[in-house]
Amino acid sequence: MQIKSFVVSALTGFALVAGSMSAFAADAPFKLGYLVDASGPQATTLKPTFDAFQLYIARVNRAGGVNGRPIEIEARDIQSDTQRSLNAVQSLKTDGVSGLLGLGATNTHAAVYAAAQKLSLPVIASNPINIPVVLPPVKPYAFGLGQELSLAGTIGGHFAHRIRPQGKTIACVAFEVPGSILSCNKILAQAKAEGYSRGELYTVPIGQRDFRTVVDKLVALNPDVVSDCIGREHVAALLPVLARSAYRGVFLSMDTGIGDDTLIDAVPADTKLQVYSYTRFVTNTDGSGPQVDALRAALKDAHLPDNDASYAGGWALGLVVTEALRQCAGACGPEAFRAALEKVDIDSGGLTGTRLAFSGTDHYGPSAYRLYQLDAAAKRFAAVGGWQRIASNGQLAD
């Protein structure tokens, strides 16, 4: 399916792609491509980021665009399928976009980055999932703004130790895809580095919806902490079974587009399970600042629920893209856009615990994560401590 967003009209709707503009004029639109899983297996996880990005770009266009030029987004529904993603990369190059945004599940990322590099198209993977290709050493056209899975794994292992400092055993549930497995392995390794003695990895197909067998294994292992790197619908299927089981430990959810309500709805008020979540961007229960306020107002106007850190990730992507476009010279073709991205260094306006920054030597930049604990009876999350910062080399800040 090919979709296009005319950002001056419908905010989240999809329409057929129209013909592209070939001649550059001072008021010609900036044209960017966006790969999104709008109807595939990861749609519920990935589309909220796209929706919030759309809201931000629409807001910019209503205010006159960037340097007097509107931003035009050509979107493709790639359904987290590698071949559909590669076809979209080629067609968007033909349509004259200056860069690509978004992406699907992690199984599509490496192929998309490789194809885009051959075509000299910069790519910014958005929240929630990125793979290490966005980390230093720099690959010329590979950028990432979301939750890079190896760094998020390191944070997860660190938070597991913070929650259960005397713990010895940790388990992690992952998809049978490289990024998810990598992230879980990083969780297990970091927990071991901080004092845990045993880590177990359980993998499931991306289409898995019945987690009874996995929960039986978790109950038999009885780890101090159960962590994960799976999607929204998968957590919604796993967590109720775990909460009703004999397990009485900690469930630590990596927010890969999961959203607060998914966890709240999955856990009974009288559960003995302790549920935590950690995110790179703020949720509806936390955060303040001009961009947080603007995002929440836009979500309200669009009748979208303010319950998902992925919305903050999409808004942050809008901030980064427009800042790069402000610094982009001339027609702002792919090379100019790539160079402009390397100059982005902006305040997040409360969306996360660090600045949003790229450079010529770092196409991911510093990031920060915050831990939240669920009060099941009150049906709300509360922050536990401040933002935990991590450099793109994996070094945790003190």
Buried (B, 14 or more C-beta within 10 A) or exposed (E): EBBBBBBBEEBBEBEEBEEBEEEEEEEBBBBBBBBBBBBBBBBBBBBBBBBBBBBBBBBBBEEEBBBEBBBBBBBBBBBBBBEBBBBBBEBBBEBBBBBBBBBBBBBBBBBBBBBBBEBEBBBBBBBBBBBBBBBBEBBEBBBBBBBBBBBBBBBBBBBBBBBBEEBEBBBBBBBEBBBBBBBBBBBBBBBBEBEBEBBBEBBBEBEBEEBEEBBEBBBEBEBBBBBBBBBBBBBBBBBBBBBEBEBEBBBBBBBBBBBBBBBBEBBEEEBEBBBBBBBBBBBBEBBEBEBBEBBBEBBEEBEBEBBBBBBBBBBBBBBBBBBBBEBBEEBBBBBBBBBBBBBBEBBBBBBBBBEBBBBEEBBBBBBBBBBBBBEBEEBBBEBBEEBBBBBBEBEEEE
